[in-house]
Amino acid sequence: MAFMMEKRRLELRDQTKEMFFHGWDNYLLHAFPYDELNPIKCTGRGSDKANPDNINVNDVLGDYSLTLVDTLDTLAILGPKEEFEKAVNLVLEHVSFDQDNKVQVFELNIRALGGLLSAHILATDPSLGYSLKNYKGGLLRLAIDLADRLVPAFQATNTGIPYPRVNLRHGVPPTETVETCTAGAGSLILEFGVLSRLTGDPRYETLAKRALMAIWNRRSKLNLLGNVINIQTGQWIHTASSTGAGIDSFFEYLLKSYVLFGEHEYLDMFEAAYDGLMRHVRDSTGYLYRNVHMSSGTLMSTWIDSLSSFMPGMQVLYGDLDAAIKGHLIHYNIWRRYHALPERFDFYQKVVDIGFYPLRPEFVESTYYLYQATKDPFYLHVGEMIVQDLNNRTRLPCGFATVGDVRTGRLEDRMESFLLSETLKYLYLLFDTDHPINKVDSNFVFTTEGHILPLSKQYLSPTYPEEEDPLDAASSTCSPYRPHTNYSTSYLLQPQSFDLTSVPYQPQTDYASELVGNAESSIRVAVPNGYCEAVNLRTHLYELTFGEDTRSKDRLRSPRLVELVGGFLTRSLSGLKMELVKRPKSEGGGYLITRG
């Protein structure tokens, strides 16, 4: 049985590599030097100069061969080295950021700047095994040029929080919005920090750190952050706090900045932020991470988004494996239900809210991290499920297409660069268990775009206590994983079978399945104590009666108050303001009106 699983793992590794080169070769053949591949028309996609208001395009695309730049380090990892060297030479010959295009600072930072820096480090450091003999540092020079074009976004703001967009040639447009999201402004420190360390120019790291601190210093008393902020006034525009879109990578970059740079202030900030998430954003079951008000912790909406599936991977890096396993099961069961991860899922209605899936990597990333931490073959099964669904639902003769609606399988004509930069990279590393990257024991990180950033000790600032090695401190964050219960061994990968219900039989697996309304039942594996019953998650409805209507004898009625997982929700309560809190058993249980 073990031999069969090992054989299947190697088959999946090779299949993932073939998928990558199917997308990559079609990009080079049909789309280069454009930014992206249109896999249905089999053409290239660039910036939409004819329609400059098309933000969906211009946020990312800027006529600088985005997919090429974003994919460099994936080519190094998958090999052969000749493909990596060929791509580096294509960048040096054809890529220019001197473009009259408005682009998003955050996206260029994580995709282009991160891609250039990662490839430069790999190409120059012989100890990593990817160095190129004839490489002369051209990628770093391009990175400096790009960063200098992003710097105007940080200038002329009262807070130090950058503008969300710049024109690569002319700086910040006069009509540019002063509203930006937390992730966009607070997730620049890894790339800008590495650029400063490599060049000796502190400017970039100073600007990025000032922006990060400006966001952090405006947190609520609950250590929660809002989603959208005014860069000039520092006032929060959108006060929803979550782990999803608009805020996700802020937490990720706090933790990874500590791992990469070894500076304890980043860990202190992360731990305070993480405590706020665990206390106020995570629901009482420990499975869901909700949208709540940053000042009160009260529920603001009943959906979770696909970007929040990065959270289990970050929790693995921090060492909170129990929380990571639970959160991952939610997204696993959503994927299992729809064969992809919808952009938004309503956990109250248990239905898709927004059905779009642009081949995002976050769920794959967390699966990879969990396998690295636990070596549980269940996560290989999850990866196999993803590979099969990508091939069966999104693969076309000319690449891979975005899923316009996971419910119908409708496809859209776009292959975003992160499919090659992240999604297929994490899948390959998941199955290639002996890959050198999986054995590196140092302060390297994957950025939020999946770019590898190792940083040798010569670039670290001695801001940590002299008696403590920052690399040792970072690596000691995680403790060895010791599962509380044994996983079933009946779900070993089979060469001819892809049974999506073949998962470890665990009470939390059934619980997560029930939370998302997944009708498929898990395999029932005989255990000494018999079968575990899945928790019955019944919704409780409350009707509140209050006040007298002087115009009739009827009493006024509020709308129904719906108890959700981890909170209550109602559309309005005319004439009454109150807050209901579920008390823990240690305090007598029941519901308490805390504000009226």
C-alpha positions as CSV (number, residue, x, y, z in Angstrom):
1,M,0.0,0.0,0.0
2,A,2.8,2.4,0.9
3,F,4.5,1.6,-2.5
4,M,1.3,2.4,-4.3
5,M,1.0,5.8,-2.6
6,E,4.6,6.7,-3.3
7,K,4.1,5.8,-6.9
8,R,1.0,8.0,-7.1
9,R,2.8,10.9,-5.5
10,L,5.5,10.8,-8.1
11,E,2.9,10.6,-10.9
12,L,1.2,13.7,-9.4
13,R,4.6,15.5,-9.2
14,D,5.2,14.9,-12.9
15,Q,1.7,15.7,-13.8
16,T,1.9,19.0,-12.0
17,K,5.1,19.9,-13.8
18,E,3.5,19.0,-17.1
19,M,0.5,21.3,-16.2
20,F,3.0,24.2,-15.5
21,F,4.8,23.9,-18.8
22,H,1.4,23.6,-20.6
23,G,0.6,27.0,-19.3
24,W,4.1,28.4,-19.6
25,D,4.8,27.2,-23.2
26,N,1.4,28.5,-24.4
27,Y,2.2,31.9,-22.8
28,L,5.6,32.1,-24.6
29,L,4.1,30.9,-27.9
30,H,0.9,33.0,-28.0
31,A,1.1,35.8,-25.5
32,F,4.7,37.0,-24.9
33,P,5.6,39.9,-24.7
34,Y,2.0,40.7,-23.4
35,D,1.3,40.5,-19.7
36,E,-1.0,37.5,-19.6
37,L,-2.4,34.7,-21.8
38,N,-6.0,34.6,-23.0
39,P,-6.4,30.8,-23.0
40,I,-9.7,30.7,-25.0
41,K,-8.8,33.1,-27.8
42,C,-5.1,32.0,-27.5
43,T,-3.9,35.6,-27.6
44,G,-2.0,38.0,-25.3
45,R,-3.5,40.4,-22.9
46,G,-2.0,43.8,-21.9
47,S,-3.1,47.1,-20.4
48,D,-6.4,48.5,-21.7
49,K,-5.3,51.9,-22.9
50,A,-8.6,52.3,-24.9
51,N,-10.5,52.1,-21.6
52,P,-8.3,53.5,-18.8
53,D,-11.2,53.2,-16.3
54,N,-11.0,49.4,-16.6
55,I,-9.5,49.0,-13.2
56,N,-9.8,45.2,-13.3
57,V,-7.2,45.2,-16.0
58,N,-5.1,48.2,-15.2
59,D,-4.6,47.2,-11.5
60,V,-2.1,44.6,-12.6
61,L,-1.4,44.8,-16.3
62,G,1.1,47.4,-17.6
63,D,2.8,46.1,-20.7
64,Y,5.9,44.7,-18.9
65,S,5.4,41.0,-19.5
66,L,3.9,40.3,-16.1
67,T,3.6,36.5,-16.4
68,L,7.3,36.3,-17.5
69,V,8.5,38.3,-14.5
70,D,6.2,36.6,-12.0
71,T,7.2,33.1,-13.1
72,L,11.0,33.3,-12.9
73,D,11.6,31.6,-9.6
74,T,9.0,28.9,-10.4
75,L,11.1,28.0,-13.5
76,A,14.2,27.7,-11.2
77,I,12.4,25.4,-8.8
78,L,10.9,23.1,-11.5
79,G,13.9,23.2,-13.7
80,P,15.7,22.5,-15.9
81,K,18.1,25.4,-15.2
82,E,18.2,26.2,-18.9
83,E,14.5,27.3,-18.7
84,F,15.3,29.6,-15.8
85,E,18.3,31.1,-17.7
86,K,16.3,31.5,-20.9
87,A,13.5,33.4,-19.0
88,V,16.1,35.6,-17.2
89,N,17.6,36.6,-20.5
90,L,14.1,37.3,-22.0
91,V,13.4,39.7,-19.1
92,L,16.8,41.5,-19.5
93,E,16.2,41.8,-23.3
94,H,12.5,42.8,-23.4
95,V,11.1,44.0,-20.1
96,S,10.8,47.8,-19.4
97,F,8.8,49.5,-16.7
98,D,9.0,52.8,-18.5
99,Q,5.3,52.6,-19.4
100,D,2.5,55.2,-19.5
101,N,0.2,52.9,-17.5
102,K,-1.5,53.3,-14.2
103,V,-1.0,50.2,-12.0
104,Q,-1.6,49.1,-8.4
105,V,1.4,49.5,-6.1
106,F,0.6,46.4,-4.1
107,E,0.3,44.1,-7.1
108,L,3.5,45.3,-8.8
109,N,5.3,45.0,-5.5
110,I,4.3,41.4,-4.9
111,R,4.3,40.2,-8.5
112,A,7.0,42.1,-10.3
113,L,9.4,43.4,-7.6
114,G,9.2,40.2,-5.7
115,G,9.7,38.2,-8.8
116,L,12.8,40.1,-9.8
117,L,14.3,40.0,-6.3
118,S,13.7,36.3,-5.9
119,A,15.2,35.4,-9.2
120,H,18.2,37.7,-8.6
121,I,19.0,36.0,-5.3
122,L,18.6,32.5,-6.8
123,A,20.8,33.5,-9.8
124,T,23.6,34.8,-7.6
125,D,23.8,32.6,-4.5
126,P,25.6,29.4,-5.3
127,S,24.6,27.8,-2.0
128,L,21.0,27.6,-3.2
129,G,21.8,25.6,-6.3
130,Y,20.3,27.8,-9.0
131,S,23.1,30.3,-9.8
132,L,23.6,31.3,-13.4
133,K,27.2,31.5,-14.6
134,N,26.8,34.5,-17.0
135,Y,24.3,36.5,-14.9
136,K,25.6,40.0,-14.1
137,G,22.9,41.4,-11.8
138,G,20.5,42.9,-14.4
139,L,17.4,41.8,-12.5
140,L,18.4,43.8,-9.4
141,R,18.9,46.9,-11.6
142,L,15.4,46.4,-13.0
143,A,14.1,46.0,-9.4
144,I,15.6,49.3,-8.4
145,D,14.1,51.0,-11.5
146,L,10.6,49.6,-10.7
147,A,10.8,50.5,-7.0
148,D,11.8,54.1,-7.9
149,R,8.7,54.3,-10.0
150,L,6.6,53.2,-7.0
151,V,8.2,55.6,-4.5
152,P,6.0,58.6,-5.6
153,A,3.0,56.8,-4.1
154,F,4.5,57.3,-0.6
155,Q,5.3,61.0,-1.1
156,A,2.9,63.8,-0.3
157,T,0.7,61.8,2.0
158,N,0.2,63.0,5.6
159,T,0.3,59.6,7.1
160,G,3.0,57.8,5.1
161,I,0.4,55.4,3.8
162,P,1.0,55.2,0.0
163,Y,-1.5,55.9,-2.7
164,P,-2.9,52.7,-4.1
165,R,-1.9,53.4,-7.7
166,V,0.7,55.2,-9.7
167,N,1.5,55.8,-13.3
168,L,4.8,54.1,-14.0
169,R,6.0,57.0,-16.0
170,H,4.3,60.1,-14.5
171,G,3.8,59.2,-10.8
172,V,0.6,59.6,-8.9
173,P,-2.3,60.8,-11.1
174,P,-3.9,64.1,-9.9
175,T,-7.3,62.4,-9.6
176,E,-6.1,59.2,-7.8
177,T,-8.2,58.1,-4.9
178,V,-7.0,58.6,-1.3
179,E,-8.6,55.4,-0.1
180,T,-6.5,52.2,0.1
181,C,-6.9,48.8,1.7
182,T,-4.9,47.5,4.7
183,A,-3.2,44.7,2.8
184,G,-2.3,47.0,-0.1
185,A,-0.5,49.5,2.1
186,G,0.8,47.2,4.8
187,S,2.2,44.3,2.7
188,L,5.3,45.9,1.2
189,I,7.9,45.4,3.8
190,L,9.3,42.1,2.6
191,E,10.1,43.2,-0.9
192,F,11.1,46.7,-0.1
193,G,13.1,45.5,2.9
194,V,15.0,43.0,0.9
195,L,15.7,45.6,-1.8
196,S,17.2,47.9,0.8
197,R,19.4,45.1,2.3
198,L,20.7,44.1,-1.2
199,T,21.4,47.6,-2.3
200,G,22.4,49.3,1.0
201,D,19.9,52.0,0.3
202,P,17.6,52.2,3.4
203,R,15.0,54.4,1.6
204,Y,12.8,51.6,0.4
205,E,12.6,49.7,3.7
206,T,12.0,53.0,5.6
207,L,9.0,53.9,3.4
208,A,7.5,50.5,3.6
209,K,7.9,50.2,7.4
210,R,6.5,53.7,7.9
211,A,3.4,52.7,6.0
212,L,3.1,49.4,8.0
213,M,3.4,51.3,11.3
214,A,0.9,53.9,10.2
215,I,-1.7,51.2,9.7
216,W,-0.8,49.3,12.9
217,N,-0.9,52.4,15.0
218,R,-4.5,53.0,14.0
219,R,-5.7,49.6,15.2
220,S,-8.7,49.4,17.6
221,K,-8.5,48.7,21.3
222,L,-9.3,45.1,20.4
223,N,-6.1,45.0,18.3
224,L,-8.2,44.7,15.1
225,L,-7.7,46.6,11.9
226,G,-10.3,47.9,9.4
227,N,-10.3,47.1,5.7
228,V,-10.1,50.5,4.0
229,I,-8.4,53.7,5.2
230,N,-8.0,57.3,4.0
231,I,-4.2,57.9,3.4
232,Q,-4.4,61.6,4.1
233,T,-6.6,61.7,7.3
234,G,-5.8,58.3,8.7
235,Q,-9.5,57.7,9.2
236,W,-11.0,54.2,8.6
237,I,-13.4,54.1,5.7
238,H,-14.5,50.5,6.0
239,T,-14.3,49.2,9.5
240,A,-14.8,45.5,8.8
241,S,-12.0,43.3,10.3
242,S,-11.4,39.8,8.9
243,T,-8.7,37.5,7.6
244,G,-9.8,37.9,3.9
245,A,-9.7,40.3,1.0
246,G,-8.2,43.7,1.7
247,I,-6.5,42.8,4.9
248,D,-5.1,39.2,4.6
249,S,-1.4,39.7,3.8
250,F,-0.9,42.4,6.4
251,F,-0.8,39.6,9.1
252,E,1.2,37.3,6.9
253,Y,3.9,40.0,6.3
254,L,4.2,40.8,10.1
255,L,5.1,37.2,10.8
256,K,7.3,36.6,7.7
257,S,9.2,39.8,8.4
258,Y,10.2,38.4,11.7
259,V,11.2,35.1,10.2
260,L,13.2,36.8,7.4
261,F,14.8,39.7,9.2
262,G,14.8,38.4,12.7
263,E,13.5,41.7,14.2
264,H,11.4,41.1,17.3
265,E,9.1,44.1,16.9
266,Y,7.4,42.3,13.9
267,L,6.7,39.3,16.1
268,D,5.4,41.5,18.9
269,M,3.0,43.1,16.4
270,F,2.0,39.8,14.9
271,E,1.2,38.2,18.2
272,A,-0.9,41.1,19.3
273,A,-2.8,41.1,16.0
274,Y,-3.2,37.3,16.1
275,D,-4.6,37.4,19.6
276,G,-7.2,39.9,18.4
277,L,-8.1,37.6,15.5
278,M,-8.5,34.6,17.8
279,R,-10.6,36.5,20.3
280,H,-12.9,38.5,18.1
281,V,-12.7,37.3,14.5
282,R,-12.7,33.6,14.9
283,D,-16.1,32.2,15.8
284,S,-16.8,30.2,18.9
285,T,-16.5,26.8,17.0
286,G,-12.9,27.6,16.0
287,Y,-13.5,26.9,12.3
288,L,-14.7,30.2,10.8
289,Y,-13.1,33.6,10.6
290,R,-15.8,36.2,10.2
291,N,-16.1,39.9,9.2
292,V,-16.6,41.8,12.4
293,H,-16.5,45.5,13.4
294,M,-13.0,46.5,14.3
295,S,-14.1,48.4,17.4
296,S,-16.7,46.1,18.9
297,G,-16.1,42.7,17.4
298,T,-19.8,42.4,16.4
299,L,-20.7,40.5,13.3
300,M,-20.9,42.5,10.1
301,S,-21.6,39.9,7.3
302,T,-22.1,36.2,6.9
303,W,-19.6,35.4,4.2
304,I,-16.0,34.2,4.0
305,D,-13.8,34.7,0.9
306,S,-11.3,32.5,-0.9
307,L,-8.4,34.7,0.0
308,S,-8.9,33.9,3.7
309,S,-7.8,30.3,2.9
310,F,-4.2,31.5,3.3
311,M,-4.8,31.6,7.0
312,P,-4.0,27.9,7.8
313,G,-0.7,28.2,6.1
314,M,0.2,31.2,8.2
315,Q,-0.9,29.4,11.3
316,V,1.4,26.5,10.5
317,L,4.3,28.9,10.2
318,Y,3.4,30.3,13.6
319,G,2.9,26.9,15.1
320,D,-0.8,26.9,15.8
321,L,-1.5,23.6,14.0
322,D,-4.8,22.7,15.6
323,A,-6.3,26.0,14.4
324,A,-4.8,25.5,11.0
325,I,-6.3,22.0,10.6
326,K,-9.8,23.3,11.5
327,G,-9.7,26.3,9.2
328,H,-8.3,24.3,6.3
329,L,-11.2,21.8,6.6
330,I,-13.7,24.6,5.9
331,H,-12.1,25.5,2.6
332,Y,-11.5,21.8,1.8
333,N,-15.2,21.1,2.1
334,I,-16.2,24.1,0.0
335,W,-13.8,23.0,-2.7
336,R,-15.1,19.4,-2.4
337,R,-18.6,20.7,-2.9
338,Y,-17.9,22.9,-5.9
339,H,-14.7,21.5,-7.3
340,A,-13.1,24.9,-6.9
341,L,-13.1,27.7,-4.3
342,P,-15.7,30.5,-5.0
343,E,-14.6,34.0,-4.3
344,R,-17.2,34.3,-1.5
345,F,-19.2,31.7,0.4
346,D,-22.2,32.5,2.7
347,F,-21.8,30.4,5.8
348,Y,-25.3,31.2,7.0
349,Q,-27.2,30.3,3.8
350,K,-24.5,27.7,3.0
351,V,-24.4,28.8,-0.6
352,V,-22.1,30.6,-3.0
353,D,-22.2,34.4,-2.7
354,I,-19.8,35.1,-5.6
355,G,-18.9,32.2,-7.8
356,F,-15.8,33.5,-9.4
357,Y,-12.5,31.4,-9.2
358,P,-9.5,32.9,-10.9
359,L,-7.2,29.9,-10.2
360,R,-6.1,31.4,-6.9
361,P,-3.3,29.7,-4.9
362,E,-4.1,30.3,-1.2
363,F,-5.9,27.0,-0.5
364,V,-3.1,25.1,-2.2
365,E,-0.5,27.1,-0.2
366,S,-2.1,26.1,3.1
367,T,-2.4,22.5,2.0
368,Y,1.4,22.5,1.2
369,Y,2.2,24.0,4.6
370,L,0.1,21.5,6.5
371,Y,1.7,18.6,4.7
372,Q,5.1,20.0,5.5
373,A,4.2,20.2,9.2
374,T,2.3,17.0,9.6
375,K,3.4,14.7,6.8
376,D,-0.2,13.4,6.9
377,P,-1.0,11.9,3.5
378,F,-4.5,13.4,3.7
379,Y,-3.0,16.6,2.4
380,L,-1.6,14.7,-0.6
381,H,-5.1,13.6,-1.2
382,V,-6.3,17.2,-1.2
383,G,-3.6,18.1,-3.6
384,E,-4.6,15.3,-5.9
385,M,-8.2,16.6,-5.8
386,I,-7.1,20.0,-6.8
387,V,-4.9,18.7,-9.7
388,Q,-7.8,16.7,-11.1
389,D,-10.3,19.6,-10.8
390,L,-7.9,22.0,-12.5
391,N,-7.4,19.6,-15.3
392,N,-11.0,18.6,-15.7
393,R,-12.6,22.0,-15.4
394,T,-10.1,24.7,-16.4
395,R,-7.6,23.2,-18.8
396,L,-7.9,24.2,-22.5
397,P,-5.6,23.5,-25.5
398,C,-4.0,26.9,-24.9
399,G,-3.6,27.0,-21.1
400,F,-5.9,27.2,-18.1
401,A,-9.0,29.5,-17.9
402,T,-10.6,31.3,-15.0
403,V,-13.8,29.8,-13.7
404,G,-16.5,32.4,-14.1
405,D,-19.0,30.6,-11.9
406,V,-18.1,27.4,-9.9
407,R,-21.8,26.4,-9.9
408,T,-22.0,26.1,-13.6
409,G,-18.4,25.6,-14.7
410,R,-18.6,28.6,-17.0
411,L,-15.1,29.7,-18.1
412,E,-13.7,33.2,-18.7
413,D,-10.8,34.1,-21.0
414,R,-8.0,34.9,-18.6
415,M,-5.1,33.0,-17.1
416,E,-3.7,35.2,-14.2
417,S,0.0,35.1,-13.6
418,F,-0.3,33.6,-10.2
419,L,-1.4,30.3,-11.6
420,L,2.2,29.7,-12.7
421,S,3.9,31.8,-9.9
422,E,2.0,30.2,-7.0
423,T,-0.7,27.6,-7.6
424,L,1.3,25.1,-9.6
425,K,4.5,25.9,-7.7
426,Y,2.9,24.9,-4.4
427,L,1.3,21.8,-5.9
428,Y,4.7,20.8,-7.3
429,L,6.5,21.3,-4.0
430,L,3.6,19.4,-2.2
431,F,4.2,16.3,-4.3
432,D,8.0,16.6,-4.7
433,T,8.7,15.9,-1.0
434,D,12.4,15.5,-1.5
435,H,12.9,18.8,-3.3
436,P,15.8,20.9,-1.8
437,I,13.4,23.8,-1.0
438,N,11.5,21.5,1.3
439,K,14.7,20.8,3.2
440,V,16.0,24.3,3.7
441,D,16.4,25.2,7.3
442,S,17.0,28.9,7.3
443,N,15.2,32.2,7.5
444,F,13.7,32.0,4.0
445,V,10.1,32.8,3.3
446,F,7.6,32.6,0.5
447,T,6.0,36.1,-0.2
448,T,2.3,36.5,-0.6
449,E,2.9,35.9,-4.3
450,G,4.8,32.7,-3.6
451,H,8.2,34.1,-4.4
452,I,11.1,32.6,-2.5
453,L,13.1,35.2,-0.5
454,P,16.2,33.8,1.3
455,L,18.4,36.4,3.1
456,S,21.8,35.6,4.4
457,K,23.1,36.8,7.7
458,Q,25.2,39.5,6.2
459,Y,22.0,41.4,5.4
460,L,20.4,41.2,8.8
461,S,20.3,44.2,11.1
462,P,21.7,43.6,14.6
463,T,18.6,44.9,16.4
464,Y,18.0,41.7,18.3
465,P,19.6,40.8,21.7
466,E,23.2,39.9,21.2
467,E,22.9,36.6,23.0
468,E,20.1,35.4,20.7
469,D,20.5,34.3,17.1
470,P,17.5,35.6,15.1
471,L,17.5,32.6,12.9
472,D,17.3,30.3,15.9
473,A,14.5,32.4,17.4
474,A,12.5,32.3,14.2
475,S,12.8,28.6,13.8
476,S,11.9,27.9,17.5
477,T,8.4,29.5,16.9
478,C,7.0,26.2,15.7
479,S,6.8,23.1,17.9
480,P,6.6,19.5,16.6
481,Y,3.2,18.4,15.6
482,R,1.6,15.6,17.6
483,P,-1.9,14.8,16.4
484,H,-4.5,14.1,19.1
485,T,-6.0,11.2,17.2
486,N,-4.9,8.8,14.5
487,Y,-5.9,9.4,10.9
488,S,-7.4,6.6,8.9
489,T,-5.0,4.8,6.6
490,S,-7.8,3.8,4.2
491,Y,-7.5,6.9,2.0
492,L,-4.1,6.2,0.4
493,L,-3.9,7.6,-3.1
494,Q,-5.0,5.0,-5.7
495,P,-3.7,5.3,-9.3
496,Q,-7.1,4.6,-10.8
497,S,-9.4,6.3,-8.2
498,F,-10.0,9.8,-7.2
499,D,-12.7,9.5,-4.6
500,L,-13.2,13.0,-3.2
501,T,-15.0,11.6,-0.1
502,S,-11.8,9.6,0.8
503,V,-10.7,11.7,3.8
504,P,-9.6,10.9,7.3
505,Y,-12.6,10.1,9.5
506,Q,-12.4,12.7,12.2
507,P,-15.2,14.4,14.2
508,Q,-13.9,17.8,13.1
509,T,-14.0,16.7,9.4
510,D,-17.7,16.0,9.6
511,Y,-18.3,19.2,11.6
512,A,-16.6,21.3,9.0
513,S,-18.6,19.5,6.3
514,E,-21.8,20.4,8.0
515,L,-20.8,24.0,8.5
516,V,-20.6,24.6,4.8
517,G,-23.6,22.4,3.9
518,N,-21.5,19.7,2.1
519,A,-24.0,16.9,1.4
520,E,-21.3,14.4,0.6
521,S,-20.6,12.2,3.6
522,S,-17.1,11.2,4.6
523,I,-16.0,7.6,4.5
524,R,-17.0,5.8,7.7
525,V,-14.0,4.1,9.2
526,A,-14.6,1.6,12.0
527,V,-12.9,2.8,15.2
528,P,-12.9,1.2,18.6
529,N,-15.6,3.5,19.9
530,G,-17.9,3.1,16.9
531,Y,-18.9,5.9,14.6
532,C,-18.7,9.6,15.7
533,E,-21.9,11.5,15.2
534,A,-21.6,14.7,13.3
535,V,-22.8,17.7,15.2
536,N,-26.3,18.9,14.3
537,L,-25.9,22.6,13.6
538,R,-29.5,23.9,13.9
539,T,-30.2,27.6,13.3
540,H,-32.1,29.2,16.2
541,L,-34.6,32.0,15.5
542,Y,-35.8,34.6,18.0
543,E,-38.7,37.0,17.8
544,L,-38.5,40.0,20.1
545,T,-41.7,41.9,21.1
546,F,-41.4,45.3,22.5
547,G,-43.2,48.7,22.7
548,E,-46.8,49.7,22.0
549,D,-48.2,51.1,18.8
550,T,-50.5,53.9,19.8
551,R,-52.3,53.6,16.4
552,S,-53.4,50.0,17.0
553,K,-53.7,47.3,19.6
554,D,-50.9,45.3,17.9
555,R,-47.6,45.1,19.6
556,L,-44.6,46.1,17.5
557,R,-42.4,43.2,16.4
558,S,-38.8,43.2,15.5
559,P,-37.6,41.2,12.5
560,R,-36.4,37.7,13.3
561,L,-33.1,37.6,15.1
562,V,-31.1,34.7,13.6
563,E,-28.4,32.9,15.6
564,L,-25.4,32.1,13.4
565,V,-22.3,30.3,14.1
566,G,-20.5,32.7,16.4
567,G,-23.1,35.5,16.5
568,F,-26.5,36.9,15.7
569,L,-27.8,38.8,12.8
570,T,-30.9,40.9,12.0
571,R,-31.7,43.5,9.4
572,S,-33.0,46.1,11.8
573,L,-34.5,46.5,15.3
574,S,-36.7,49.6,15.2
575,G,-36.8,51.4,18.5
576,L,-34.3,49.2,20.2
577,K,-30.6,48.8,20.3
578,M,-29.1,45.8,22.1
579,E,-26.4,43.3,22.0
580,L,-26.8,39.6,22.8
581,V,-23.7,37.6,23.9
582,K,-23.6,33.9,24.5
583,R,-22.0,33.3,27.8
584,P,-19.5,30.4,28.4
585,K,-20.6,27.5,30.5
586,S,-18.2,28.6,33.2
587,E,-20.3,31.7,33.7
588,G,-23.7,30.0,33.7
589,G,-24.3,29.7,30.0
590,G,-27.2,31.2,28.1
591,Y,-27.6,34.6,26.4
592,L,-27.0,37.9,28.0
593,I,-28.2,41.3,26.8
594,T,-25.2,43.4,27.3
595,R,-26.3,46.7,25.8
596,G,-29.8,48.1,25.5
